[in-house]
């Protein structure tokens, strides 16, 4: 500890002494010893050349600093370059989502549509009528459908207080708490018709089951069936089925490229059982996507036409984006300030899921309920006309809001790693006229155990999904300007204009440190001199000793003699000499406090 203390005291002495030279001496020393060429000429040449070399050195130094600023600004722009590489390896087969273009079967929804025409006629009459309908007007109507999917009229003639009216309510005090139709007619801008929601369980029952949709399945040489698919209900396409989703088991690899090693499906879309006026498209909707990712079939899917064999050749593109600070991409969505509502399906993050989750969050905060097209957070409710009578108006306003879209786009981030499947699609009539009879016989036998043909060309879709080749492309971002590029350019500019190197930069740093050191020492000396000046102004004479300070503290009548004068003549008229005083108190002049900078050792090796 003593050695450490002595070393620290020595360092303190050296800091108080400073470098030992002035600003001018420091500048002359630097110009005489630096490895750059210009400063040496400034102090060694004659007056004219000294001025010329000073201007040249100043000019080239300015050019160097300007170029350095350009390179540093370019580096801090975090630009990226894109490289494309091609690889070859065995790859996992993509997840395949299959949906029917029609969400419901007419045979299962017929009981709900039986009296639709009559109900719609009555609804239009009540909307357009200027007088309320009589109490017995609904007696002749069959309200079976109305109890499942009733319509309500939203009166928005008062935008601040929209009213939801039951079109078949008899009185204002009906059980649902909604009044009858308005007393005067309103136009399309003032009144809207909305449908109450049907429970999802009922919708699933009315959709196409997997054993009916998927007639035959073959993956490579292995047979498969609808049991190898995961069911998922989609609001627009009803019951959808996902193959190789990777949720319950490991994803299936593809052994080789080509049709024989892909997925082959025969689907029965049952076009003859489509609901009239509900959909005008016949076929199958399908989507290829990554494992454990949610399928957004409506936005990203394609159609396969009935009565054809559709072959889809797949090429794989892998996108690798650089994260912060080069882009705003996210690895797994944990840094995105939006809760992924599709994560309840155990799916991975995607920007589509984030945007939809963000909209649902805005819907709940603005309308107090969630829209049925999107998943619902725990503890919230889907919108319904009974509890949230003005939700349709709120939803319409939010859907048209440009600020809401920009907010969600700004909050959501792209995924840093993404896989895209490029598809090459070809189609042919299937089955051919020559083989149509026996193929339909076989398929009818497998589906219905019937010797009669129960299938037709307008309801059959054949799909072949396979890898065209095992070559996959990787599109990867890399830093366009890395630290090596920055240092090379900085050094090149400095060497070209100033003839310097890294050692010259160290010399320049050294003079900057010495300059700051001298400045600090001068500031400390100035502050110390200012304190000493204030202390001298406080006392008329020299500072009091410790003994005087102690006596003054204990004896309030004690006042030290400023100059300690001798005896005054005539003070003792009866005596020739003054009386001998008692023993005076010791004078501890040696205990005066001295500043630390005056206590110096004779040598640097021995410090006190």
C-alpha positions as CSV (number, residue, x, y, z in Angstrom):
1,X,0.0,0.0,0.0
2,X,2.9,2.4,0.7
3,X,4.3,1.8,-2.7
4,X,1.0,2.5,-4.4
5,X,0.6,5.6,-2.3
6,X,4.0,6.9,-3.3
7,X,3.3,6.2,-6.9
8,X,0.0,8.1,-6.8
9,X,1.7,11.0,-5.1
10,X,4.4,11.1,-7.8
11,X,1.7,11.0,-10.5
12,X,-0.1,13.9,-8.8
13,X,3.2,16.0,-8.7
14,X,3.8,15.4,-12.4
15,X,0.2,16.4,-13.2
16,X,0.7,19.6,-11.2
17,X,4.0,20.4,-13.0
18,X,2.5,19.9,-16.5
19,X,4.4,19.2,-19.7
20,X,6.9,21.9,-19.0
21,X,6.5,24.0,-22.1
22,X,4.1,26.6,-23.6
23,X,1.8,26.5,-26.6
24,X,4.3,28.0,-28.9
25,X,7.0,25.5,-27.8
26,X,4.6,22.6,-28.3
27,X,3.7,23.8,-31.8
28,X,7.3,24.2,-32.8
29,X,8.2,20.8,-31.4
30,X,5.4,19.2,-33.4
31,X,6.3,20.8,-36.7
32,X,9.9,19.8,-36.3
33,X,9.3,16.2,-35.3
34,X,6.2,15.1,-37.2
35,X,6.4,12.7,-40.2
36,X,4.2,14.8,-42.4
37,X,6.1,16.9,-44.9
38,X,4.3,20.3,-44.8
39,X,4.8,21.4,-41.1
40,X,8.6,20.9,-41.3
41,X,8.9,23.3,-44.2
42,X,6.9,25.9,-42.3
43,X,9.5,26.3,-39.6
44,X,12.7,25.6,-41.6
45,X,12.2,27.6,-44.8
46,X,12.5,31.3,-45.4
47,X,9.7,33.8,-45.0
48,X,8.3,33.5,-48.5
49,X,8.5,29.7,-48.7
50,X,7.2,29.5,-45.1
51,X,4.0,31.4,-46.2
52,X,3.7,29.2,-49.3
53,X,4.1,25.9,-47.3
54,X,1.6,27.2,-44.7
55,X,-1.0,27.8,-47.3
56,X,-0.4,24.5,-49.1
57,X,-0.5,22.6,-45.8
58,X,-3.8,24.4,-44.8
59,X,-5.3,23.7,-48.2
60,X,-4.4,20.0,-48.3
61,X,-5.5,19.5,-44.7
62,X,-8.9,21.0,-45.6
63,X,-9.2,18.6,-48.5
64,X,-8.4,15.7,-46.3
65,X,-11.0,16.7,-43.7
66,X,-13.6,17.2,-46.4
67,X,-12.9,13.8,-48.0
68,X,-13.0,12.2,-44.5
69,X,-16.4,13.8,-43.9
70,X,-17.7,12.4,-47.2
71,X,-16.5,8.9,-46.4
72,X,-17.8,8.9,-42.9
73,X,-21.2,10.1,-44.0
74,X,-21.3,7.4,-46.7
75,X,-20.4,4.8,-44.1
76,X,-23.0,6.0,-41.7
77,X,-25.7,5.9,-44.4
78,X,-25.7,2.0,-43.8
79,X,-26.2,1.2,-47.5
80,X,-26.3,-2.5,-48.5
81,X,-25.4,-4.4,-51.6
82,X,-27.3,-7.5,-52.7
83,X,-25.6,-10.7,-53.8
84,X,-27.2,-13.6,-55.5
85,X,-25.9,-17.1,-55.0
86,X,-27.2,-20.5,-56.2
87,X,-27.1,-23.6,-54.0
88,X,-28.1,-27.3,-54.4
89,X,-29.4,-29.5,-51.6
90,X,-32.4,-31.5,-50.5
91,X,-35.1,-29.1,-49.3
92,X,-38.2,-29.4,-47.2
93,X,-41.4,-29.5,-49.1
94,X,-43.5,-26.3,-48.7
95,X,-46.7,-26.2,-46.8
96,X,-49.8,-26.4,-49.1
97,X,-53.1,-24.9,-48.2
98,X,-56.2,-26.0,-50.1
99,X,-59.6,-24.3,-50.0
100,X,-62.8,-24.5,-52.0
101,X,-63.8,-21.3,-53.8
102,X,-67.3,-21.7,-52.2
103,X,-67.3,-21.5,-48.4
104,X,-70.6,-23.4,-47.9
105,X,-72.6,-26.2,-49.3
106,X,-76.0,-25.3,-50.5
107,X,-77.5,-28.6,-49.3
108,X,-76.4,-27.7,-45.7
109,X,-77.5,-24.0,-45.9
110,X,-80.8,-24.6,-47.8
111,X,-82.8,-24.5,-44.6
112,X,-81.5,-21.1,-43.8
113,X,-82.2,-19.8,-47.4
114,X,-85.7,-21.3,-47.8
115,X,-87.6,-18.1,-47.2
116,X,-84.8,-15.7,-48.2
117,X,-86.8,-14.1,-51.1
118,X,-89.8,-13.5,-49.0
119,X,-87.8,-12.1,-46.1
120,X,-85.8,-9.8,-48.4
121,X,-89.0,-8.4,-49.9
122,X,-90.4,-7.7,-46.4
123,X,-87.1,-6.1,-45.4
124,X,-87.1,-3.7,-48.4
125,X,-90.6,-2.8,-47.8
126,X,-89.9,-1.8,-44.2
127,X,-86.8,0.1,-45.1
128,X,-88.5,2.1,-47.8
129,X,-91.8,2.5,-46.0
130,X,-92.7,5.9,-44.7
131,X,-95.0,4.5,-42.0
132,X,-94.2,1.7,-39.5
133,X,-95.5,-1.8,-40.4
134,X,-98.6,-3.1,-38.5
135,X,-98.1,-5.5,-35.6
136,X,-99.3,-8.6,-37.4
137,X,-97.2,-8.0,-40.5
138,X,-94.7,-10.7,-39.5
139,X,-97.2,-13.3,-38.7
140,X,-97.2,-14.8,-42.2
141,X,-93.3,-14.8,-42.5
142,X,-91.1,-17.8,-41.6
143,X,-88.5,-16.4,-39.3
144,X,-86.3,-19.5,-39.2
145,X,-83.6,-17.8,-41.2
146,X,-84.1,-14.6,-39.2
147,X,-83.2,-16.4,-36.0
148,X,-79.9,-17.6,-37.5
149,X,-78.7,-14.6,-39.6
150,X,-81.1,-11.7,-38.9
151,X,-80.6,-8.4,-40.6
152,X,-80.6,-5.0,-38.8
153,X,-81.0,-1.5,-40.1
154,X,-78.4,1.1,-39.0
155,X,-79.9,4.5,-39.1
156,X,-77.1,7.1,-39.4
157,X,-79.1,10.2,-40.0
158,X,-77.8,11.4,-36.7
159,X,-74.0,10.6,-37.1
160,X,-73.3,11.2,-33.4
161,X,-76.0,8.7,-32.3
162,X,-76.5,6.0,-34.9
163,X,-79.4,3.7,-34.2
164,X,-79.6,0.0,-34.8
165,X,-83.2,-1.0,-35.6
166,X,-84.7,-4.5,-35.8
167,X,-86.6,-4.6,-39.0
168,X,-89.2,-7.1,-37.5
169,X,-89.6,-5.6,-34.1
170,X,-93.1,-4.9,-33.1
171,X,-92.6,-2.3,-30.4
172,X,-89.9,0.0,-29.1
173,X,-89.5,-2.2,-26.0
174,X,-88.7,-5.5,-27.8
175,X,-86.6,-8.1,-26.0
176,X,-83.5,-7.2,-27.9
177,X,-83.7,-3.6,-27.0
178,X,-84.0,-2.3,-30.5
179,X,-86.7,-0.2,-32.0
180,X,-88.7,-0.7,-35.2
181,X,-87.9,0.6,-38.6
182,X,-87.7,4.4,-39.0
183,X,-90.9,6.3,-39.5
184,X,-89.7,8.0,-42.7
185,X,-87.7,6.6,-45.6
186,X,-84.0,7.1,-45.6
187,X,-81.6,6.8,-48.5
188,X,-78.5,4.6,-48.9
189,X,-76.1,7.2,-47.4
190,X,-78.3,7.5,-44.3
191,X,-79.2,3.9,-43.6
192,X,-77.3,0.7,-44.0
193,X,-78.3,-3.0,-43.7
194,X,-76.1,-5.3,-41.6
195,X,-76.2,-9.0,-40.8
196,X,-75.7,-10.4,-37.3
197,X,-72.9,-13.0,-37.1
198,X,-73.4,-16.7,-37.1
199,X,-71.4,-18.8,-34.7
200,X,-68.2,-20.2,-36.2
201,X,-69.2,-23.8,-35.2
202,X,-72.3,-23.5,-37.4
203,X,-70.2,-22.2,-40.3
204,X,-67.8,-25.1,-40.1
205,X,-70.7,-27.5,-40.3
206,X,-72.0,-25.9,-43.4
207,X,-68.6,-26.0,-45.2
208,X,-66.9,-28.8,-47.2
209,X,-65.5,-31.6,-45.0
210,X,-62.0,-32.9,-45.7
211,X,-63.1,-36.4,-46.7
212,X,-65.4,-35.0,-49.4
213,X,-63.0,-32.3,-50.7
214,X,-59.8,-34.5,-50.9
215,X,-60.6,-37.6,-53.1
216,X,-57.0,-38.9,-53.5
217,X,-53.6,-37.9,-52.2
218,X,-50.1,-39.1,-53.0
219,X,-46.8,-37.7,-51.8
220,X,-43.9,-39.2,-53.8
221,X,-44.5,-42.9,-53.6
222,X,-46.4,-42.7,-50.3
223,X,-50.2,-42.6,-50.2
224,X,-51.9,-39.9,-48.0
225,X,-55.4,-38.8,-47.2
226,X,-57.4,-36.0,-45.6
227,X,-56.1,-37.2,-42.2
228,X,-52.6,-35.8,-43.2
229,X,-54.1,-32.3,-43.5
230,X,-54.7,-29.8,-40.8
231,X,-58.1,-28.0,-40.9
232,X,-58.4,-24.3,-40.6
233,X,-61.5,-22.2,-41.0
234,X,-61.2,-19.1,-43.3
235,X,-63.9,-16.4,-43.2
236,X,-64.0,-16.1,-47.0
237,X,-63.3,-19.7,-48.1
238,X,-64.8,-21.8,-45.3
239,X,-63.0,-25.0,-44.4
240,X,-59.4,-25.0,-45.6
241,X,-56.9,-27.8,-45.3
242,X,-53.1,-27.5,-44.9
243,X,-50.6,-30.2,-45.9
244,X,-47.1,-30.4,-44.3
245,X,-47.7,-27.5,-42.0
246,X,-45.0,-28.7,-39.6
247,X,-47.1,-28.2,-36.5
248,X,-47.6,-31.7,-35.1
249,X,-44.6,-33.4,-36.8
250,X,-41.4,-32.7,-38.7
251,X,-41.7,-31.1,-42.1
252,X,-41.5,-33.6,-45.0
253,X,-38.5,-33.4,-47.3
254,X,-38.6,-33.9,-51.1
255,X,-36.3,-36.7,-52.2
256,X,-35.8,-35.5,-55.8
257,X,-37.1,-32.8,-58.1
258,X,-39.8,-33.7,-60.6
259,X,-43.5,-34.6,-60.7
260,X,-43.1,-38.1,-59.4
261,X,-41.6,-36.9,-56.1
262,X,-44.1,-34.1,-55.4
263,X,-47.6,-33.9,-54.0
264,X,-50.5,-35.2,-56.2
265,X,-54.1,-34.4,-55.3
266,X,-57.5,-35.0,-56.8
267,X,-60.1,-32.7,-55.3
268,X,-63.9,-32.7,-55.6
269,X,-65.0,-29.1,-55.3
270,X,-68.7,-30.1,-55.6
271,X,-69.7,-27.2,-57.9
272,X,-73.2,-28.5,-58.2
273,X,-73.7,-27.8,-54.5
274,X,-72.5,-24.1,-54.6
275,X,-74.7,-21.5,-52.9
276,X,-76.3,-19.3,-55.6
277,X,-75.3,-15.7,-55.6
278,X,-72.7,-16.3,-52.9
279,X,-69.7,-16.9,-55.2
280,X,-69.3,-16.6,-58.9
281,X,-65.9,-18.5,-59.1
282,X,-65.6,-22.2,-59.4
283,X,-62.4,-23.9,-58.5
284,X,-59.9,-24.6,-55.8
285,X,-57.9,-21.9,-54.0
286,X,-54.4,-22.9,-53.0
287,X,-51.3,-21.3,-51.5
288,X,-47.7,-22.5,-51.0
289,X,-46.0,-21.1,-47.9
290,X,-43.4,-21.8,-45.2
291,X,-43.9,-24.3,-42.4
292,X,-45.5,-22.8,-39.3
293,X,-46.5,-19.7,-41.1
294,X,-50.2,-18.6,-41.3
295,X,-51.7,-18.9,-44.8
296,X,-53.3,-15.7,-46.1
297,X,-55.1,-17.5,-48.9
298,X,-57.2,-14.5,-50.0
299,X,-54.3,-12.2,-50.5
300,X,-51.5,-14.6,-51.8
301,X,-53.3,-17.6,-53.2
302,X,-54.0,-18.8,-56.7
303,X,-56.9,-20.6,-58.3
304,X,-56.9,-24.0,-60.0
305,X,-59.7,-24.5,-62.5
306,X,-62.1,-27.4,-62.4
307,X,-61.9,-30.1,-65.1
308,X,-58.1,-29.6,-65.5
309,X,-54.8,-31.0,-64.4
310,X,-52.8,-28.1,-63.0
311,X,-49.0,-28.7,-62.6
312,X,-47.1,-26.3,-60.4
313,X,-43.3,-26.3,-60.6
314,X,-41.7,-24.6,-57.6
315,X,-38.4,-22.7,-57.4
316,X,-37.2,-21.4,-54.0
317,X,-35.8,-18.0,-53.3
318,X,-34.4,-17.3,-49.8
319,X,-34.1,-13.7,-48.7
320,X,-31.6,-12.7,-46.0
321,X,-31.8,-9.1,-44.9
322,X,-29.4,-7.3,-42.7
323,X,-30.8,-6.0,-39.4
324,X,-30.0,-2.8,-37.5
325,X,-28.7,-0.3,-38.5
326,X,-28.9,-1.3,-42.2
327,X,-32.7,-2.0,-42.2
328,X,-35.7,-2.2,-39.9
329,X,-36.3,-5.9,-40.3
330,X,-37.0,-8.2,-37.3
331,X,-35.8,-11.7,-36.6
332,X,-38.8,-13.1,-34.8
333,X,-41.1,-10.1,-34.2
334,X,-40.2,-9.7,-30.5
335,X,-39.1,-6.1,-31.1
336,X,-42.3,-5.1,-32.9
337,X,-44.7,-3.1,-30.7
338,X,-47.7,-5.1,-32.0
339,X,-48.9,-8.3,-30.5
340,X,-49.1,-11.1,-33.1
341,X,-52.6,-12.4,-32.8
342,X,-51.9,-15.2,-35.2
343,X,-49.3,-16.5,-32.7
344,X,-52.1,-18.3,-31.0
345,X,-52.0,-20.7,-33.9
346,X,-48.3,-21.3,-33.0
347,X,-47.2,-19.7,-36.3
348,X,-44.1,-17.6,-37.0
349,X,-44.0,-13.8,-37.5
350,X,-44.9,-12.3,-40.9
351,X,-45.6,-8.7,-41.9
352,X,-49.0,-9.7,-43.1
353,X,-49.9,-11.1,-39.7
354,X,-48.5,-7.9,-38.0
355,X,-50.6,-5.6,-40.2
356,X,-53.8,-7.5,-39.5
357,X,-53.0,-7.7,-35.8
358,X,-52.4,-4.0,-35.8
359,X,-55.8,-3.3,-37.4
360,X,-57.6,-5.5,-34.9
361,X,-55.8,-3.6,-32.1
362,X,-57.1,-0.3,-33.5
363,X,-60.5,-1.8,-34.0
364,X,-60.7,-2.8,-30.3
365,X,-59.4,0.5,-29.1
366,X,-61.7,2.6,-31.3
367,X,-64.8,0.4,-31.5
368,X,-64.6,-1.5,-28.2
369,X,-64.9,-4.9,-30.1
370,X,-62.9,-7.0,-32.6
371,X,-63.7,-7.7,-36.2
372,X,-64.7,-11.3,-37.1
373,X,-62.1,-11.5,-39.9
374,X,-59.2,-11.4,-37.5
375,X,-58.2,-13.3,-34.4
376,X,-59.4,-11.9,-31.1
377,X,-57.1,-11.1,-28.1
378,X,-58.0,-12.8,-24.7
379,X,-60.7,-11.0,-22.8
380,X,-62.2,-9.2,-25.8
381,X,-65.4,-9.8,-27.7
382,X,-66.3,-9.9,-31.4
383,X,-68.5,-7.1,-32.6
384,X,-72.3,-7.8,-32.6
385,X,-75.3,-5.5,-33.0
386,X,-76.7,-6.4,-29.5
387,X,-73.8,-5.1,-27.4
388,X,-72.1,-2.8,-29.9
389,X,-74.9,-1.2,-32.0
390,X,-72.6,1.3,-33.8
391,X,-69.7,-1.1,-34.6
392,X,-70.4,-1.1,-38.4
393,X,-70.1,2.7,-38.7
394,X,-66.9,2.6,-36.6
395,X,-65.4,-0.2,-38.7
396,X,-66.2,1.7,-41.9
397,X,-64.5,4.9,-40.7
398,X,-61.5,3.0,-39.4
399,X,-61.2,1.0,-42.7
400,X,-61.1,4.3,-44.7
401,X,-58.6,5.9,-42.4
402,X,-55.3,6.6,-44.0
403,X,-53.6,7.4,-40.7
404,X,-54.5,4.0,-39.4
405,X,-52.8,2.3,-42.4
406,X,-49.7,4.4,-42.2
407,X,-49.4,3.8,-38.4
408,X,-49.6,0.0,-38.9
409,X,-47.1,0.1,-41.8
410,X,-44.7,2.2,-39.7
411,X,-45.0,-0.1,-36.7
412,X,-44.7,-3.4,-38.5
413,X,-41.3,-4.6,-39.8
414,X,-40.3,-7.0,-42.5
415,X,-38.8,-10.4,-41.5
416,X,-35.0,-10.6,-41.8
417,X,-35.3,-14.1,-43.1
418,X,-37.9,-15.1,-45.7
419,X,-38.6,-17.8,-48.2
420,X,-40.5,-17.2,-51.4
421,X,-41.9,-19.9,-53.7
422,X,-41.8,-19.0,-57.4
423,X,-44.4,-21.0,-59.3
424,X,-44.5,-22.1,-62.9
425,X,-48.1,-23.1,-63.7
426,X,-49.3,-25.3,-66.6
427,X,-52.8,-26.7,-67.2
428,X,-54.4,-29.4,-69.4
429,X,-57.9,-30.9,-69.7
430,X,-58.4,-33.7,-67.3
431,X,-59.5,-36.4,-67.6
432,X,-59.3,-36.8,-71.4
433,X,-62.4,-37.9,-73.3
434,X,-60.9,-41.4,-73.8
435,X,-60.3,-42.0,-70.1
436,X,-63.1,-40.0,-68.6
437,X,-65.5,-42.9,-68.2
438,X,-63.2,-45.3,-66.3
439,X,-61.6,-42.5,-64.2
440,X,-65.0,-41.3,-63.0
441,X,-66.1,-44.8,-62.3
442,X,-63.0,-45.5,-60.1
443,X,-63.3,-42.2,-58.2
444,X,-67.1,-42.7,-57.7
445,X,-66.4,-46.1,-56.3
446,X,-63.7,-44.8,-53.9
447,X,-65.9,-41.9,-52.7
448,X,-69.4,-43.2,-52.6
449,X,-69.0,-47.0,-53.0
450,X,-71.2,-46.8,-56.0
451,X,-71.0,-48.5,-59.4
452,X,-72.6,-45.4,-61.0
453,X,-70.8,-42.3,-61.9
454,X,-71.4,-39.7,-59.2
455,X,-68.7,-37.2,-60.3
456,X,-68.5,-34.8,-63.2
457,X,-65.8,-32.9,-65.0
458,X,-67.1,-29.5,-63.6
459,X,-66.3,-30.7,-60.0
460,X,-62.9,-32.4,-60.4
461,X,-59.5,-30.7,-59.9
462,X,-56.2,-32.5,-60.2
463,X,-53.0,-30.9,-58.8
464,X,-49.4,-31.7,-59.2
465,X,-47.0,-29.7,-56.9
466,X,-43.3,-30.4,-57.2
467,X,-39.8,-28.9,-57.1
468,X,-38.6,-28.1,-60.6
469,X,-35.1,-28.5,-59.5
470,X,-33.1,-28.5,-56.2
471,X,-31.2,-25.4,-57.1
472,X,-32.3,-22.6,-54.7
473,X,-31.3,-19.0,-54.9
474,X,-30.2,-17.0,-51.9
475,X,-30.6,-13.3,-52.2
476,X,-28.5,-11.9,-49.3
477,X,-27.8,-8.3,-48.2
478,X,-24.3,-7.3,-47.1
479,X,-22.8,-4.0,-46.0
480,X,-21.9,-1.9,-49.0
481,X,-19.3,0.1,-46.9
482,X,-17.7,-1.8,-44.1
483,X,-15.0,-0.6,-41.6
484,X,-12.2,-1.9,-43.8
485,X,-13.5,0.2,-46.7
486,X,-13.7,3.2,-44.4
487,X,-10.2,2.9,-43.0
488,X,-8.7,2.3,-46.5
489,X,-10.3,5.4,-47.9
490,X,-9.4,7.6,-44.9
491,X,-5.8,6.4,-45.0
492,X,-5.6,6.8,-48.8
493,X,-6.7,10.4,-48.7
494,X,-4.5,11.3,-45.8
495,X,-1.4,9.7,-47.4
496,X,-2.1,11.2,-50.9
497,X,-2.7,14.8,-49.7
498,X,-0.5,15.0,-46.6
499,X,2.0,12.2,-47.0
500,X,1.0,10.8,-43.6
501,X,0.3,7.5,-42.0
502,X,-1.1,6.1,-38.8
503,X,1.9,7.3,-36.9
504,X,1.2,10.8,-38.0
505,X,-2.3,10.5,-36.6
506,X,-0.8,9.3,-33.3
507,X,1.5,12.4,-33.3
508,X,-1.4,14.6,-34.0
509,X,-3.3,13.0,-31.1
510,X,-0.3,13.5,-28.9
511,X,-0.2,17.2,-29.5
512,X,-3.9,17.5,-28.9
513,X,-3.4,15.7,-25.5
514,X,-0.5,18.0,-24.6
515,X,-2.5,21.1,-25.7
516,X,-5.4,20.0,-23.4
517,X,-2.9,19.2,-20.6
518,X,-1.4,22.7,-20.7
519,X,-4.8,24.3,-20.8
520,X,-6.0,22.3,-17.8
521,X,-2.8,23.3,-15.8
522,X,-3.3,26.9,-16.6
523,X,-6.9,26.8,-15.6
524,X,-6.0,25.1,-12.3
525,X,-3.2,27.7,-11.6
526,X,-5.6,30.5,-12.4
527,X,-8.2,29.1,-10.1
528,X,-5.6,28.6,-7.3
529,X,-4.3,32.1,-7.7
530,X,-7.8,33.4,-7.5
531,X,-8.4,31.6,-4.2
532,X,-5.1,32.8,-2.7
533,X,-6.0,36.4,-3.7
534,X,-9.3,36.1,-1.9
535,X,-7.6,34.6,1.1
536,X,-5.1,37.5,1.3
537,X,-8.0,40.0,1.1
538,X,-9.5,38.3,4.1
539,X,-6.6,39.1,6.5
540,X,-4.7,42.4,7.0
541,X,-1.5,40.5,8.0
542,X,-0.2,37.0,7.6
543,X,-2.7,34.1,8.2
544,X,-3.1,33.2,11.9
545,X,-1.3,30.3,13.4
546,X,-3.0,27.2,14.7
547,X,-2.4,28.3,18.3
548,X,-4.0,31.7,17.6
549,X,-7.0,30.0,16.0
550,X,-7.4,27.7,19.0
551,X,-7.1,30.5,21.5
552,X,-9.6,32.6,19.6
553,X,-12.0,29.8,19.5
554,X,-11.8,29.1,23.3
555,X,-11.3,32.7,24.6
556,X,-13.6,35.2,22.9
557,X,-11.6,38.1,24.5
558,X,-8.4,37.0,23.0
559,X,-7.2,39.1,20.0
560,X,-3.8,38.4,18.5
561,X,-1.3,41.3,18.2
562,X,-0.9,42.2,14.7
563,X,2.8,43.4,14.9
564,X,3.8,42.4,18.5
565,X,5.2,45.9,19.5
566,X,7.7,46.4,22.4
567,X,6.9,47.9,25.7
568,X,5.6,51.5,25.7
569,X,7.9,53.9,27.7
570,X,6.2,55.2,30.8
571,X,3.8,52.3,31.0
572,X,5.3,51.3,34.4
573,X,6.3,54.4,36.2
574,X,7.2,52.7,39.5
575,X,9.4,50.1,37.9
576,X,12.6,50.4,35.9
577,X,11.7,47.3,33.9
578,X,8.4,45.6,33.0
579,X,7.3,42.7,35.0
580,X,8.4,39.3,33.9
581,X,5.4,37.7,32.3
582,X,4.4,34.1,32.8
583,X,5.2,31.3,30.5
584,X,3.6,32.2,27.1
585,X,1.7,29.6,25.1
586,X,3.8,27.9,22.4
587,X,3.6,29.4,18.9
588,X,3.0,26.5,16.5
589,X,4.2,28.3,13.4
590,X,5.4,25.0,12.1
591,X,1.8,23.7,11.9
592,X,0.8,26.2,9.3
593,X,-1.1,24.4,6.6
594,X,0.8,24.5,3.3
595,X,-0.7,23.7,-0.1
596,X,0.3,20.4,-1.7
597,X,2.1,21.9,-4.6
598,X,4.9,23.4,-2.5
599,X,5.7,20.1,-0.8
600,X,8.1,18.7,-3.4
601,X,10.7,16.0,-3.1
602,X,14.3,16.5,-4.1
603,X,14.1,13.6,-6.5
604,X,11.3,11.9,-8.4
605,X,12.1,8.6,-6.7
606,X,11.4,9.9,-3.2
607,X,8.0,11.6,-2.7
608,X,6.7,12.7,0.6
